[in-house]
Every structure is written in structure tokens, then in C-alpha cells.
Amino acid sequence: MNRHSLIGGIAALVLSTAVQTAMAQEPGITDKTIRIGMFSPLSGNAMAYGFDVVNAAKMWYDKVNKEGGVNGRRIEIVLEDDRCNANDLVAAVKKLVEQDKVFLLNGGSCSAAVVAAGEYIERAQVPFIMLNASGDGVIYPPSKYIYGAFSITQRAVGGTMVAFAAEHLKGKKIAYINHDDAYGAWNLEAAQFQAKKMGVELSAQSVSPNITDVTAPMLKAKAANPDVILLTTYARPAALLLKKAHELGITKPIVLAVNGTADLKQLVENVGSKDAFKNFYIQDVLADMPGGPKIKWVYDMYKQSYPDLAAKPGHPQTYMPYGIPPAMAVVNALKAAGPNPTREKVLQALSTMKFDSGVMAGPIEFSATDHAGQESAIFMKFDGSNMSLVPGSFKSQWAYQPKS
């Protein structure tokens, strides 16, 4: 071997060693794989919020792997069941980070559970890209390590509900029923902001998520003589409120937020009469109605990826498409990080990211001061059997303002 060849060989070896050393410092990265930690409710009463959402994200990662991966690396998934429980979710996150040594986290379908993990994620300094939790409690104020609300934040839920009631239903007086928990406080904050911005009167009531007798709040709502009634409750209280509204002869439009729409068939059964849905609307955050032409490709992809599951009743679950945009964001950030990815490079890519997922009602857009990716919603009229899309999307005007 001549002197130049020897020097060239040594240089190549030094460069290779340097690259391998750099990668060794980043957990979950090898020269052939990138390990991603996923978690969501895969069992229990809340699995409708996460089981098929995870499947959607996984099928996007599978698609990327079949096309050659990201900068030559295959995406490798480590999956945990968090059962929509804060203790289980925190335990799952710790296992993924400390034992499985994942490069980043992509999970979370339940906001309260996700918020519980926020402090640990900050300490671990690991990038966390949420699935379909609204996660206001860790989105605001923005954290360097946490990005989410690919579905919608609760603040955007409240803002878009009021925008729809005022713009499309021409409501001047709006009755608003939310929950007396953090979830409800978040959406009410933006609803009040939106109402003031649009010059409409908002009469709000906060009820327990475990309420069993809704007579008093619905009588109070009726007494306010509203043009529109907005419900931002979970599914079970929503069914009770709709049933009571029908019993009280309320015929004004009632709009249900996306929080309560996980299983519309079950909602109708719980209400007990399709007549209660004569003037009823539901909020969604997709680009189209479930299975509509704009997002048909997602459902077709699901059937191809999970033919046995797609043949079973109840699948795909309502929130299934929500898993695609966060997986897209992860892939986009990994690609932007280049052939020698680091967590810092991924975080930098996320902080300036904007793309149209083709799935959600609005674009996915992040900035250094706003880590809520999607802030728009669509609405559909639902008669208990069929849905019809209201044209256009509605955007919340609320924006986070740092405290001085």
C-alpha cells in the first residue's frame, strides 16, 4: 500500500469511528435503524381513543420503511399500552427511555395522562411528538421537547365551536356546557375569548365528568333562551344532556365537540331516540367526513395494512386517521436531521415545520413559540344515522400569550 492510500484509509477509518461515536451518544440510533417509542391505550375502556390511532401511525412508518426508510435507516417501533392512565403512561415512558433506549417518543391519546409525563420528558430531554391527545397542559407554555395537538388542542376545540355557532348557525346567544376539570377549563378559556372577539353572548356552565342527573344544567341552558347550545363534554354526559334536551322540548341547534364523538352509534343508542338529533351537529378535525373523498386514501391504506382487523365490526375506530400526521411529522423531522441525526437536530426541524397532511382540517404548523400543530375544525350535521358536511373549516383565534 502506498503512502497516499494509507493516509486515505486512516482518514476514512477516523471519519467512520467519529460517526459511530457520535451515533453511540444518541440513544436509539444505529447505522441501520432508528428506534421510536410509542404508547397509547391499547386495552380497557379508553382503547377507542388510541388502538387504531397507533395502527395508523405504524402503517405510515411501514410505508416509509418499504420505500427505503429515512436516510437509509429503518424505523423500529417499541410499543407500550398506557391504558389511558397517568401512572401507566409515566411508567411506559420511563421504560421506553431508560430500558429500550428509544431515540424519540411518539405517543399519547389521553391528555391528563400525557400531562403527567411532561416533567419527566423535560428532565430526560427526549423529543416527544404526541399522537392524538390535545395536551394543552404540556403544549402551553411551549416546551423545547414537546410537540403535539395534531388533532386539536382543547383551546382550539372551544374557539372553533364558538366560531361555528356564530358564523354558520348565526348564533348571538350561546349556551356552553363544559366539564369542571382542566380539560373543560382549557376549552372554556378560548370559547370566552372567541365569543368576545365575535361579539356574541356566551352563557357557560361547568359540570362534573361523572354527572348522572343533568336536569339542572339543561334547564338552566334552556332558561337562557340561547340560539345555539354547545356541548364540550365527554360522550357519556353528552348522551345524558342530549336526552334531557329532547325531553324538555329543546329544538335549537345543539353542537357536540369532538371530545364526545368517539362512537356515534353508541351515542345514539344511549340517547334512545333519533328524534333528539333533528337539529344536531358534530365537530371533527379531519379534512373531510370519515371515509369522505379527501381522506379515502387513509381508509384504503388501513384496509390494505390490516385486512383482518378492517373486517371486524367497529374498525377502523373513529380516531384512526389522527395517527398519520404525527408520524408524518416524525419522518419529516428525521429526514431534515440528515444522515447523522441527533435529538437536537430533530427538535430544531420540528420548531420550524409546516406541512399539509392531507388528513386534518388545517395545516400542521409549528414555531418556536407555538407547539400546537393543528387549530382548525370542520362540522357535520348528524341526524342519528347520516352525516352531511358543512362547507369550509373554522379556526380558533385564541393564541398563547406569555405572562409578563
N, C-alpha and C positions, 0 to 999 in steps of 0.2 A: 504493500500500500504506500503511495507517495504521500509527501508531506501535506499537500492540499486536501487530499481525500481524508487523511487522518484528522486534520483540523475540522473539515466539514462534518465528519462523523461525530467528533466530540461535541461540536456545536449543536448538532441535531439531538444528541443524547441529552445535553444540558437543557435544551428547549423542551424536550419531551418530559424530562424529570420535573422541570419547573411547572409545566402544565398539570402534570399528575399531582404535584404537591399542592397547587392552587385548588384543584378539584377536591383533593382529600380534605381541605379545610372547609369545604361546603358539604354539609350532610346531604345524603340522598342523590349525589351526582357521581356517576361513573362515566367512563368513556363511551358506554353504550346505552345507559338508562338514566332516567330522571324519576325519582320516587316521589309520588304525591300522596298525601294523607287525606282520605275522605271520611266523612262521618255524617250520619243523618238517622232519623227514626226509621228503622227497617222492620220493626215489630211493635206490637202494642197498639193502643187506641189512636196514636198520632201518626201511624205509618203512612196514612194518606197524604201527609204533608211532605214526605221525604223518600219513600221507597222508589217510586218511578222517577223522581227528580234525579236521584243518584244514577238510575239506569240511563237517563237521557245524557247526563254528563259523561258516563262511561262509554256510551256509544259514540260520542264525539271524539273522545280520546282514542277509541278503537279505530275510528276513521282516520285520524291523524297518523296513528301507527302504521296502518295499511298503506298510507301514502309516503312512508319513509321516516316518520317521526319528526322530531324537532331538531334541526341541525345535526341529523344523523343519530339522535338518541331516541329510543322508545320510551314512552310514558308507562310507568309501572305504578299500579294503584294498590294501596293498602287501605282496606275499608273497615270501619267500625260502626256498630249500632249504638247510637246515643239515646234512643228511646224517648227523645224529646224531654229529657230530664237533665237538669243542670249538673247534678253530681256525676251522672254517667257521661255527659258530654265532656266535662273537665277531665275526667279520668281517661276518656278516649283520646283527647288532645294530648295529654301528657304522655300516654303510651306511644302515640304516633311520633311525637317529637323526640322523646328520650330513648325509647326502645327501638322503634322502627327507623329512626333517623331520617325522616322524610325531609325533602327539600323545601316544600311549602304545604300549606293546608288549603283544602277546598271542600268546605262542608258547612253544615248548619242549616236546619229548616225551621227551627223554633227560636224566636227572638230572645225570650228570657234565658234559655239555656246558653245561647250564644253569648249574651252579655256576661254571663257568669264566667266565661273563659277569657274575657278581654284582658284582665290583669295579667294572667299567666302568659298570654300571647305577647303582650308588651315586654315582659321580662325575658321571654325566650327569644325575642326579636326574629320571629319567623313570619314570613308573609302569609297572610290569611285572606283568602278570597271566598266569601260566603256563597252558599247555594241560594236558597230562596227565603231565608229569614229577612225580615225588614231591618232588624238590628239597630234601631235608632240609638240605643244606649251605648253602642260602641262605634257608630258612624259619626255621631256628634258628641263632643268636638272631634274632628278628624284625627285618627291615629296614623302614624307613619306606616304601620304594619297591617292595617285592616281596611279592606275594600269590600263593598257589598251593595245590598239593595238592588240586585239585578232584577228582582221582581218589582219592588217598590218599598220605600220607607213608609212608616205609619204616618209621618207628617205629610207625605205626598198623597197617602190614602185620603186623609181628611181634606186637604186642599183641593184635590180633584173631584171629590164628592160634592163639595160646595160649588165648584166651578160648573159642574154638570147641572146641578139643580138650578143655578141662576141662569146659565147660558141656554141650555136646551129646554129645561122644563119651565123657564121664566118665573122661577120662584122668587118672591120678595120676602116672604116669611118662611123660615125653615126650622123645623123641629129636628133636633140632633140627639141621638141616643148612643152613648159610648160606654165603655167599661171604666170602672173606678180604679184601674191598675195603671202601671206605667205605659202599657200598650195604648190604653184609652187616652191618657194624658198627652201622649205624643201626637195622636191624630187630631185631638181637640185643639191643640195649640195652633196647628196650621189651618184647621177649619175656621177658627175665630179670626185668624189673620186674613184668610181668603174672603170671609164674609165682610169684614171691614173694608177690604180693598175693593170689593164689588158693590158695596153699598146695600147689602141685604141684612135682614134681621135674623139672628141665629139664637134659638132658644135651646139650650143644651141641658141634658140630664146624664148623669153618670150612674150606672147600675153595676151591681156585682156580677162577675162572670158566672157565679153559681146561683144566680137568682132563679127562683121557681115560680113566684107569683108576680107577673108583670102587669097586673091590673092598674096599679097606681101610676107607674111611668107612662103607660099608654093613655090613661085618662088625662094625665097632665099634658101629654103631647096633643091630644085632641082638643083640650081646652084652649090651647094656644092658637087654634084655628090656622094651622100652617098651610102653605101652598104645597109643600113637599115635606116628607118625613125621611130622614137619613138614618140608617142603622149601620154602625160600625162595630157591631158585636160579633162574637163567635157564633158558630152555627146553631148550637142548642138554644141560647137565649133568643137568637133571631127567629127561630121557629115559633117560640112562645109568643114573641111580640107580633109576628105576622098573624098568628091565630087569633090573638086578642084584638088586633086591629079589625079583622074581619067580623068578629063577634060584636064589636062596637059600631059596626057600620061605617067605618072609615073608608072613603073611596079616593082620597087624594093619593097622588103617586108616592110609592114607597121605594126607596133605593137601598139595596144591601151592598155593603163593601165586600171586597174580595176576601176578607177575613172569614166570612161565613159561607163561602160558596164551594167548599171542597167537594161536597156531594149533594148536588141539586136534587137528585132523585130521592135521597133520604130526607132532604129539607121538605119536599112536597109531601112525603109520607108523614112526617112529623107534624106538619101543619094540618093535614087531614082533609083539605078541600082545595081544589084547583080554583074555586071562585075567589079565594084570597089573593090570587095572583093576577087579577084582571088589570091592575094598574101598577105593575111591579117591574123594577129594573135591577140589574145586577152589574156590578163593577168588575172589570177584568183588566189585566195589564199586558195581555198579549197583543200582537199586531192585528189579530183577527179573531173571530169566534173560534172556539175549539173545533179543529177539523176544517176550518174555512180555507179558501183557496190560497191565501197568503202564507199560511203555515201548514198546508197539507204535507209539504215535504218532511216536516218533523214527524208527523204521524206515520207516513210511509217508511221513514227511516227506522222508527220504533218497531214496526211490524217486521221489517227485514232483519233487524237485530235480535228481536225477541219473539219469534213466531209462536212459540208455545205459550208465553205469557200473554201475548196480544189476543190469543184465542179464549182467554179466561174472562168471565164477567168482571166488570169493574176496572179493567186495564185497557189502555193506559189510564192512570189516575189523573184527576183534573189538573194538577200542578206539574205534570210530567215535562212539558216544554221548558219550564223555568230552569232546568238543569243545563240547557245548551249555552246560553250567554255566559255564565261564569266559566264554563270550560273553554269557551272561545277566548275569553279574557286571559285565562291562564296560558293558553297556547300562544296568543299574540305577545304576551309579556316574555315568555320563554324565547320566542323567535327574536324579539327585539334585543334580548340579553346577549345574543350571539353565540358563537361556538364554545366560549368559555363562560358559562352563566354563573352568576353569583346572586345571592339573595338581594344584595344592594342594587344590582342592575335590574332585576325583576321589579323591585319597588319603584325604581326610577321610571321604568317603562309604564307601570300602572298609573303613576301620577300625572301622566300626560296623554292618557289613552282616550280615543274616541272611535267608535265604530257602530255601524248599523248591523245588529244581529240577525235581522230578518225574522225575529221571533217576538220581540217586545214592542209595546205601543210607541215607545220613543227610542232615541239613540242611547247607547251606553257611553257615558262620558264622565271622565274623572279629571280632577285638577288637584293641585297641591292643597287647596282649601276645601274641596268638596269630594268626598269619597262615596257619595250616594250615586250609583250608576244610572238609575232609570227613574224618572219622576213624572211619567205620563200614564194615563189610563184610558181605556175605552169603556163603553157602556152598551148593554144589550137589554132589550125588552124581553121579558120571560113570562109566558102565560101558564107556567106549570108543566108544559110539555115541549113547547118550541121556543127558540130564540130568534130574534131579529136584531141585526147590528144597527146601532145609532151611528150615523156617519161622523167621521172625524175622531180625534183624540183630544183629551183635556189635560192640561198641565197645571201642576201646583205652582203658585207664585212664591211660596214660603222659601226662604233661603237662610241658612245658618249665619248668625252674626256673632262673632266672638265677643265675649264680655270684656269691657274695658277695665 
